[in-house]
Amino acid sequence: MEIIQIATLIILVIITVYGILLIRSFEYMSVRELKRQARAGDKDAIKVYPVRAYGMQLWIFMWAILGFLTTCIILLLKGVVGSWFAILINVPLIVILHAILPWSKRPKPSLHMAALASPVIEFILRKTNPVMRSLEKWVGRWIQPEPFMLIQSKDELLEILHHNAEEFDKISKHELKIAENALLFGEKAVGDHMTPLNMVHFIDAEEELTPVVIGELHDSGHSRFPVYQKNNQNIIGTLYLRDAVRLKKPKQAQIIMREDVFYINEKQPLDIALHGFIKSRHHLFMVVNDFEDIVGVLTIEDVIEQIIGHPIKDEDDKEEDLRAIARKKAAAKYKAHASKSI
């Protein structure tokens, strides 16, 4: 008799473990994401979404089954080890299983596991809908069926993204990097990612835009050029390459340049710069220091580089770390000004 009880107990424990994994599998993703993937044609999502749409009724049913299984385990253990010892063993066992299984490598909850059980569960929920609906109204007074996840910091959100990428393989490393950079790029300073002054291609306001000069501008790989008068600390406009190539005869840069010039401090964060680019519809900012000296330029491409996670380089770029040079020069200039003021 004890052999039959032990065998039944083992079977019930296995079914209980499967039940816990099944609950985790149905919790695999939100209803919104399931709906999106179902519309996109994902076969597993098409099966799981109608079941998840039952909301609280699904969880009532599944936890009722799990409760029934644990009760059976307690009753069987009672005959083997006694009542109190059975409760002391069973309850911690279920809690431990529920806590550990999601982190174990095998078996592992998945949307496919939920999809396999969905037709049967949907049939049962459909047949028991009147009863389950009444239970849902009663239980729903105290329990929220689909609680919102409250995320209180960027670090917490990044941790969730990294965990999901490791566990479910739904987010590629490239997508994860872009998401991480998009969240953190606002904490980076303009001065650390600008193009330094000595690497900027300036145009003299009186420069004749001959075919040779226009060819040089084109070969530089840039589409916008700051126009200066007398020296590169006096910027009076911006020359767009597309305006230059339309010329039928040579003209001075100051004649076809656009007079809009925008400045940003090197200590400003990149998200402020991006907002400025969008608001002004101008994609080239002159970067100044605290003494209003121009120390470089920032383009919208520089900001995009920080989001996509790798530099946008022209094939002729040879300098490996222009930003490091810019930081050193800015620091040296700052010290020079500070010593003069003293």
Secondary structure, DSSP 8 states (H G I E B T S, - for coil): -HHHHHHHHHHHHHHHHHHHHHHHHHTSS-HHHHHHHHHTT-HHHHHHHHHHTTTHHHHHHHHHHHHHHHHHHHHHHHHHH-HHHHHHHHHHHHHHHHHHGGGSSSS---HHHHHHHHHHHHHHHHHTHHHHHHHHHHHTTT--SS------SHHHHHHHHHHHHHHH--S-HHHHHHHHHHHHGGGSBGGGTSEEGGG---EETT-B--HHHHHHHHHTT-SEEEEESSSTT-EEEEEEHHHHTT-SS--BHHHHSB----EEETTSBHHHHHHHHHHHT--EEEEE-TT--EEEEEEHHHHHHHHHTS----TT---S-HHHHHHHHHHHHHHHHHHHH-
